[in-house]
Structure formats: structure tokens, C-alpha cells
């Protein structure tokens, strides 16, 4: 059986065990979808203010983000997006995975899609929101639904903005995957970078934007997306100190945002930080300038 056939078979088997989401009345599910659609419009209106880019560049890139389609999916739909993205990346980069690795990736994907709330689908140029997971977080952590939908949509849109601003990020990811396990520590930090910059950029939000903002920020898990952490652990196969990576990237991202250096960070592949520079922002800034 070919690698592509193995991937498709494993994906179908693993995907069959994924539920669409928590059981809720149809009207309840429709309500969260409607809130997410409204939140997308709100986030599009705030992107230019929050993205920490020079005005002319912000106008250009935000316009690109606003033109991208938005899909609101259940977990099964998100799973299909993830499988397609992994398959396309493997095909383009020439990476061939053994069946055992494919099974591991499938099991990881099942875990990630039950946590993921929003993601930029690079392959299709689409912002993807996972409605059941948004609703699950609202219920589990007693979040305000309107505010949480805004938070998720803005964070997802900022991730899209970073990748549209810097198309080379995708090629850099492929390079890091091809050079595993040596690149494990750098890969761990790179996978967390865009989300960390998005979260740091969102520090400019106030309770005028989201009345329950302090409650959202009070949860430690919102400092880094649990789905991203699960992805890092799996892709580096234990070859990276994930808590150290989370701390390094979070601190680095806040320094970058505070210094108005987001455009410089994503300007070219050479401007991305080394593993050492994630822990030494000043050294990165001297080199990047």
C-alpha cells in the first residue's frame, strides 16, 4: 500500500472515532455559530489597531485577511482540514512517514481537534473556527460566550495575518520538519511563535472590547493554546523542553510587540530568531535590525 493510501485509510479510521462535538440542542449550536459570525466581523474591524504593524502595512495585510473565507466547522470537519494540510505538506516537502508514524499523527490529530478553537488553514487560505470547542470552553470555564467568540476570532485572524504577511513561514516549517530531530528545540518555539505574538498583541484590548476580559485572562491555559502544546509535544517526539519553549516564546513575543517589531520579525526568513535568541530578545533585535 502506498504512503498516500495508508494515510487516507488511517485518517478515515481515526476520524470515524471523533464526535462532531458535545451534544447540545440544534438551536444552541446555531446560536454559537451566529455569535462566531458576528465575532468575525468584529475582529476584522479591530485587526488594524491590534496587529502592531506600521499603518500602511497594516492596511494592506488586514485587507488581505478580510478577503479570506471563514469556515465554521464541527470537530469532524476540522479533522478533515488537518488531514488534508498534513498530506499536502508531506507531498510538497517530500516527507515520507512510516505507517507507525502515521498512526501516531492520527492519534495526535484526534486529540488536537477536540481542543482547537481556531486555526489558519495555509493550504486553502481559510480561517477555520471549531464551533463545538468554542462552546465546550464556554461551558467548562464559565466564559461569556460573546467575549470568548471575539477572543477566538481575533486570535485566529491575527495568526492568518502573520502568515499572509510572511509566506516564508510555511517553507521554514517544512525545513524544520525535514531536519528533525536536530531541529526539535527550534521547531517547538517556531510552532508557538505566531500564537504568542497574537496573544501579546491582544494585551491592548480592554474591558470596553470584552467586559469579561479579566476572567478570560485569569485562566493560565489561555497564555498558550493547549492544542499548540499538544502539537509541539508530538512533532518533536519528546526532543524539546516544552515548558521552556513556552516561557521563552511568551517572553520574546511580549518584547517584540512592546518594541513595535512585529514587521521586522516576520520580514524575511533570516529575521526569525534562533533558539538562543528566543531567550535573549536584545541579541535578536541587534541582529534583526
ZIFEN-V595784 format. One record per pair of residues at least 12 apart in sequence whose C-alpha atoms are under 6 Angstrom apart, sorted by the first residue. I is the first residue (numbers start at 1). J is the second residue. Records with the same first field share a line. If there is no record, write none. Layout:
# ZIFEN-V595784
I=J, J
This chain:
# ZIFEN-V595784
20=74, 75, 76
21=132
36=149
39=149, 150
40=153
43=154
50=201
53=263
65=161
68=126
69=126
70=126, 127, 128
71=128
72=128, 129, 130
73=130
74=130, 131, 132
75=113
112=227
115=227
116=227
117=129, 130, 133, 134
118=130, 156
119=156
120=160
147=210
155=198
158=198
159=194
166=266
184=236, 239, 240
185=240
186=275
188=232
189=245
196=250, 253
197=253
200=254
248=278, 279
252=278, 281
271=288
